[in-house]
């Protein structure tokens, strides 16, 4: 049985809060920055090719006097199937396919 791909109808991006997606099937998704960064699908973050996953975690060092708040610097569309997020921590390797965003939204519900 083939899974039908659900496309986004509209994606709203807030560099300081996250992404809101209205899907063509009527579902609405809110994905906060922390979820998007933690669930980055790149090879480094997921541990592809047999390497240990390098999952992002917030900096909770109590001795650090200042930690810049997580933000998206920019977002670009990749073809007609994904977006790439450029993070203020320098990370930008993740290609967030629409299927991946949908899976994150379903895991969050």
Backbone as ProteinMPNN parsed JSONL, in Angstrom:
{"seq_chain_A": "XXXXXXXXXXXXXXXXXXXXXXXXXXXXXXXXXXXXXXXXXXXXXXXXXXXXXXXXXXXXXXXXXXXXXXXXXXXXXXXXXXXXXXXXXXXXXXXXXXXXXXXXXXXXX", "coords_chain_A": {"N_chain_A": [[0.838, -1.181, 0.0], [0.641, 2.132, -0.918], [1.806, 5.107, 0.574], [0.166, 8.187, 0.735], [1.483, 11.269, -0.076], [1.466, 14.195, 1.833], [1.091, 17.549, 1.191], [2.343, 20.802, 2.124], [0.195, 23.604, 2.499], [0.581, 26.18, 3.3], [3.369, 27.77, 4.771], [4.455, 29.305, 7.615], [7.002, 31.249, 8.911], [8.746, 31.971, 11.814], [11.521, 33.426, 12.93], [12.286, 33.531, 15.574], [10.541, 31.922, 16.975], [9.578, 29.552, 15.612], [8.099, 27.233, 13.28], [5.037, 27.286, 11.535], [2.689, 25.227, 10.015], [0.25, 24.872, 7.576], [-1.459, 22.252, 6.349], [-2.437, 20.665, 3.273], [-4.415, 18.814, 3.719], [-5.886, 19.861, 5.749], [-4.867, 19.791, 8.331], [-3.166, 21.483, 10.999], [0.018, 22.548, 12.036], [2.318, 23.274, 14.63], [5.621, 23.889, 15.093], [8.048, 24.245, 17.367], [11.165, 26.094, 17.764], [13.108, 24.63, 19.279], [12.312, 21.946, 18.978], [12.584, 21.621, 16.191], [15.376, 22.05, 15.89], [16.468, 20.046, 17.536], [15.546, 17.797, 16.208], [16.918, 17.702, 13.811], [17.516, 16.529, 10.566], [20.018, 15.895, 9.438], [23.059, 14.099, 8.483], [25.057, 14.157, 10.491], [23.631, 14.798, 12.856], [21.814, 12.672, 13.0], [23.342, 10.411, 13.044], [24.076, 9.0, 10.791], [25.667, 6.706, 8.516], [26.893, 5.095, 10.386], [28.036, 6.597, 12.409], [28.133, 8.042, 15.731], [25.1, 9.593, 16.83], [24.799, 13.148, 16.926], [23.03, 14.769, 18.575], [21.376, 17.865, 19.08], [21.347, 19.763, 22.052], [20.0, 22.006, 24.468], [22.1, 24.585, 25.846], [22.951, 24.305, 29.098], [24.756, 25.143, 30.953], [25.536, 26.335, 34.056], [27.565, 28.092, 34.683], [28.082, 29.667, 32.547], [27.977, 32.953, 31.455], [26.468, 34.201, 29.507], [24.269, 33.054, 27.084], [23.452, 32.864, 23.793], [20.188, 33.055, 22.599], [18.442, 30.427, 20.93], [17.903, 30.707, 17.467], [16.57, 31.017, 14.138], [18.541, 31.926, 11.453], [18.086, 32.167, 8.743], [15.899, 30.794, 6.215], [15.616, 28.556, 3.541], [14.02, 27.452, 0.547], [14.137, 24.151, -0.693], [14.146, 22.766, -3.65], [10.951, 21.478, -4.518], [10.201, 20.176, -2.266], [11.219, 20.464, 0.314], [12.765, 22.308, 3.089], [15.604, 24.247, 4.088], [17.219, 25.037, 7.049], [19.033, 27.655, 8.436], [20.839, 27.961, 11.231], [21.488, 29.999, 14.163], [23.565, 28.949, 15.598], [25.406, 28.148, 13.813], [24.899, 25.803, 12.461], [23.721, 24.161, 9.529], [23.158, 22.007, 7.921], [20.946, 20.372, 7.707], [18.281, 19.102, 5.78], [15.051, 19.655, 5.763], [12.601, 17.752, 4.9], [9.245, 17.909, 3.586], [7.842, 15.649, 4.302], [9.283, 14.873, 6.589], [8.77, 17.062, 8.29], [6.031, 16.695, 8.591], [5.952, 14.208, 9.908], [7.165, 14.977, 12.315], [5.176, 16.66, 13.25], [3.101, 14.891, 13.673], [4.173, 13.267, 15.627], [4.195, 15.048, 17.662], [1.561, 15.409, 18.295]], "CA_chain_A": [[0.0, 0.0, 0.0], [1.452, 3.334, -1.056], [1.419, 6.221, 1.426], [-0.016, 9.422, -0.011], [2.268, 12.374, 0.453], [0.673, 15.381, 2.142], [1.853, 18.759, 0.901], [1.939, 21.993, 2.87], [-0.512, 24.65, 1.77], [1.211, 27.437, 3.7], [4.36, 27.66, 5.844], [4.779, 30.589, 8.236], [8.274, 31.109, 9.609], [9.147, 32.971, 12.787], [12.91, 33.109, 13.256], [12.478, 33.447, 17.023], [9.584, 31.0, 17.598], [9.498, 28.268, 14.941], [7.39, 27.123, 12.005], [3.63, 26.893, 11.526], [2.37, 24.665, 8.709], [-1.11, 24.485, 7.235], [-1.35, 21.183, 5.364], [-3.543, 20.616, 2.318], [-5.493, 17.959, 4.231], [-6.577, 20.589, 6.802], [-4.159, 19.753, 9.614], [-2.289, 22.611, 11.312], [1.16, 22.119, 12.837], [3.233, 24.246, 15.227], [6.887, 23.254, 15.441], [8.925, 25.223, 18.011], [12.584, 26.064, 17.403], [13.838, 23.564, 19.97], [11.962, 20.675, 18.338], [13.212, 21.595, 14.872], [16.835, 21.919, 16.013], [16.754, 18.731, 18.11], [15.193, 16.764, 15.232], [17.6, 17.97, 12.545], [17.674, 15.265, 9.859], [21.309, 15.745, 8.757], [23.826, 12.899, 8.797], [25.749, 14.329, 11.768], [22.668, 14.755, 13.96], [21.115, 11.383, 13.063], [24.282, 9.307, 13.175], [24.132, 8.225, 9.546], [26.952, 6.094, 8.162], [27.469, 4.404, 11.533], [28.636, 7.498, 13.393], [27.204, 8.322, 16.829], [24.299, 10.807, 16.63], [25.23, 14.347, 17.629], [21.789, 15.51, 18.787], [21.476, 19.171, 19.718], [20.692, 19.968, 23.345], [20.217, 23.388, 24.919], [23.235, 24.815, 26.747], [22.456, 24.54, 30.456], [25.912, 25.379, 31.805], [25.225, 27.432, 34.974], [28.706, 29.001, 34.793], [28.132, 30.548, 31.37], [27.329, 34.224, 31.799], [25.511, 34.578, 28.471], [24.068, 32.112, 25.997], [22.54, 33.429, 22.806], [18.969, 32.286, 22.423], [18.332, 29.727, 19.655], [17.124, 31.4, 16.437], [16.872, 30.728, 12.75], [19.052, 33.102, 10.751], [17.338, 32.211, 7.492], [15.315, 29.534, 5.744], [15.495, 28.557, 2.088], [13.312, 26.309, -0.015], [14.959, 23.199, -1.431], [13.252, 22.167, -4.635], [9.553, 21.598, -4.138], [9.947, 19.109, -1.308], [11.895, 20.621, 1.604], [13.378, 23.585, 3.454], [16.872, 24.179, 4.829], [17.267, 26.066, 8.084], [20.351, 28.134, 8.852], [20.705, 28.274, 12.659], [22.474, 30.954, 14.678], [24.712, 28.237, 16.174], [26.285, 27.779, 12.716], [24.47, 24.559, 11.828], [22.837, 24.371, 8.391], [23.246, 20.844, 7.044], [19.701, 19.609, 7.655], [17.247, 19.347, 4.779], [13.797, 19.255, 6.397], [11.601, 17.453, 3.877], [7.876, 18.081, 4.06], [7.494, 14.4, 4.989], [9.893, 14.928, 7.921], [7.988, 18.037, 9.09], [4.738, 16.071, 8.899], [6.209, 13.202, 10.948], [7.384, 15.709, 13.573], [3.889, 17.181, 13.718], [2.301, 13.755, 14.149], [4.787, 12.83, 16.882], [3.908, 16.084, 18.649], [0.138, 15.451, 18.659]], "C_chain_A": [[0.883, 1.245, 0.0], [0.91, 4.445, -0.161], [1.283, 7.467, 0.569], [0.72, 10.55, 0.688], [1.361, 13.583, 0.663], [1.567, 16.6, 1.969], [1.413, 19.903, 1.801], [1.196, 22.964, 1.947], [0.149, 26.0, 2.04], [2.185, 27.153, 4.839], [4.67, 29.071, 6.333], [6.014, 30.393, 9.102], [8.481, 32.281, 10.55], [10.55, 32.592, 13.238], [13.154, 32.962, 14.748], [11.529, 32.463, 17.707], [9.521, 29.628, 16.943], [8.708, 28.345, 13.647], [5.953, 26.669, 12.249], [3.337, 26.394, 10.109], [0.883, 24.382, 8.638], [-0.982, 23.475, 6.099], [-2.592, 21.16, 4.479], [-4.684, 19.721, 2.775], [-6.211, 18.598, 5.426], [-5.896, 20.59, 8.157], [-3.29, 21.006, 9.761], [-1.212, 22.127, 12.269], [1.927, 23.324, 13.354], [4.488, 23.499, 15.643], [7.821, 24.308, 16.035], [10.386, 25.034, 17.597], [13.313, 24.871, 17.997], [13.562, 22.202, 19.346], [12.655, 20.562, 16.987], [14.718, 21.373, 14.971], [17.217, 20.54, 16.537], [16.518, 17.611, 17.097], [15.788, 17.036, 13.853], [17.879, 16.633, 11.844], [19.027, 15.052, 9.182], [22.064, 14.503, 9.243], [24.538, 12.996, 10.144], [24.79, 14.16, 12.931], [21.993, 13.396, 14.113], [22.047, 10.197, 13.227], [24.313, 8.419, 11.946], [25.549, 7.709, 9.316], [27.655, 5.494, 9.372], [28.151, 5.291, 12.556], [27.65, 7.736, 14.532], [26.406, 9.597, 16.543], [24.818, 11.958, 17.485], [24.009, 15.248, 17.831], [22.063, 16.818, 19.522], [20.75, 19.135, 21.062], [20.949, 21.415, 23.767], [21.398, 23.472, 25.866], [22.681, 25.161, 28.126], [23.593, 24.759, 31.444], [25.625, 26.565, 32.739], [26.36, 28.44, 35.123], [28.825, 29.944, 33.598], [27.361, 31.815, 31.695], [26.3, 34.647, 30.76], [25.457, 33.474, 27.423], [23.065, 32.732, 25.046], [21.361, 32.486, 22.617], [18.932, 31.674, 21.025], [17.425, 30.504, 18.704], [17.487, 30.844, 15.072], [17.411, 32.018, 12.136], [18.32, 33.282, 9.433], [16.826, 30.816, 7.163], [15.232, 29.634, 4.228], [14.75, 27.311, 1.64], [14.301, 25.457, -0.791], [14.02, 22.47, -2.382], [11.805, 22.428, -4.257], [9.193, 20.628, -3.041], [10.503, 19.357, 0.095], [12.294, 22.074, 1.851], [14.706, 23.294, 4.15], [16.88, 25.345, 5.795], [18.719, 26.378, 8.412], [20.2, 28.648, 10.28], [21.781, 29.25, 13.106], [23.636, 30.271, 15.407], [25.662, 27.734, 15.076], [25.868, 26.529, 11.962], [23.532, 24.863, 10.669], [22.776, 23.183, 7.452], [21.921, 20.106, 6.869], [18.765, 20.058, 6.561], [15.957, 18.771, 5.371], [12.758, 19.018, 5.313], [10.217, 17.686, 4.463], [7.4, 16.823, 4.771], [8.053, 14.395, 6.412], [9.126, 15.899, 8.823], [6.652, 17.428, 9.486], [4.906, 15.024, 9.997], [6.436, 13.864, 12.305], [6.053, 16.213, 14.125], [3.024, 16.062, 14.266], [2.855, 13.217, 15.463], [4.443, 13.778, 18.013], [2.44, 16.087, 19.082], [-0.263, 14.386, 19.64]], "O_chain_A": [[1.774, 1.378, 0.839], [-0.294, 4.699, -0.137], [2.167, 7.777, -0.229], [0.585, 10.748, 1.895], [0.585, 13.95, -0.22], [2.661, 16.671, 2.53], [0.25, 19.973, 2.198], [1.536, 23.115, 0.774], [0.265, 26.845, 1.152], [1.874, 26.395, 5.758], [5.096, 29.927, 5.557], [6.065, 29.481, 9.928], [8.404, 33.44, 10.142], [10.742, 31.548, 13.861], [14.131, 32.331, 15.152], [11.687, 32.189, 18.897], [9.419, 28.624, 17.649], [8.653, 29.39, 12.999], [5.696, 25.783, 13.064], [3.688, 27.048, 9.127], [0.318, 23.736, 9.521], [-0.467, 23.792, 5.027], [-3.669, 21.587, 4.896], [-5.804, 19.847, 2.28], [-7.052, 17.954, 6.053], [-6.314, 21.326, 9.051], [-2.749, 21.52, 8.781], [-1.497, 21.381, 13.206], [2.162, 24.281, 12.618], [4.424, 22.578, 16.456], [8.331, 25.165, 15.313], [10.787, 23.962, 17.144], [14.052, 24.178, 17.298], [14.475, 21.39, 19.201], [13.245, 19.529, 16.672], [15.276, 20.585, 14.207], [18.169, 19.929, 16.052], [17.209, 16.592, 17.124], [15.215, 16.636, 12.839], [18.415, 15.711, 12.459], [19.17, 14.102, 8.413], [21.74, 13.934, 10.286], [24.614, 12.003, 10.867], [25.098, 13.454, 13.892], [21.637, 13.004, 15.224], [21.593, 9.091, 13.518], [24.552, 7.216, 12.05], [26.51, 8.238, 9.874], [28.882, 5.393, 9.386], [28.783, 4.785, 13.483], [26.441, 7.642, 14.319], [26.971, 10.58, 16.064], [25.226, 11.759, 18.629], [23.967, 16.364, 17.313], [22.867, 16.874, 20.453], [19.675, 18.549, 21.186], [21.998, 21.979, 23.456], [21.668, 22.529, 26.61], [22.022, 26.186, 28.299], [23.41, 24.578, 32.648], [25.483, 27.692, 32.263], [26.142, 29.536, 35.64], [29.586, 30.91, 33.64], [26.221, 31.754, 32.158], [25.359, 35.372, 31.083], [26.492, 33.019, 26.936], [21.956, 33.086, 25.446], [21.529, 31.273, 22.493], [19.337, 32.31, 20.052], [16.324, 30.909, 19.074], [18.563, 30.279, 14.875], [16.805, 33.079, 12.283], [17.974, 34.399, 9.049], [17.249, 29.814, 7.739], [14.829, 30.664, 3.688], [14.835, 26.256, 2.269], [15.192, 25.976, -1.463], [13.2, 21.655, -1.958], [11.479, 23.492, -3.731], [8.023, 20.279, -2.88], [10.28, 18.538, 0.987], [12.184, 22.936, 0.979], [14.898, 22.223, 4.725], [16.592, 26.484, 5.426], [19.528, 25.477, 8.636], [19.52, 29.645, 10.519], [22.854, 29.323, 12.507], [24.594, 30.939, 15.794], [26.603, 26.993, 15.357], [26.44, 26.229, 10.914], [22.65, 25.714, 10.789], [22.38, 23.333, 6.296], [21.796, 19.288, 5.958], [18.482, 21.248, 6.422], [15.796, 17.555, 5.466], [12.106, 19.956, 4.855], [10.035, 17.665, 5.68], [6.641, 16.906, 5.736], [7.372, 13.96, 7.341], [8.864, 15.592, 9.986], [6.191, 17.63, 10.609], [4.093, 14.959, 10.918], [5.957, 13.372, 13.327], [5.833, 16.192, 15.336], [2.286, 16.267, 15.23], [2.095, 12.761, 16.318], [4.4, 13.381, 19.177], [2.095, 16.684, 20.101], [-1.429, 14.312, 20.028]]}, "name": "protein", "num_of_chains": 1, "seq": "XXXXXXXXXXXXXXXXXXXXXXXXXXXXXXXXXXXXXXXXXXXXXXXXXXXXXXXXXXXXXXXXXXXXXXXXXXXXXXXXXXXXXXXXXXXXXXXXXXXXXXXXXXXXX"}
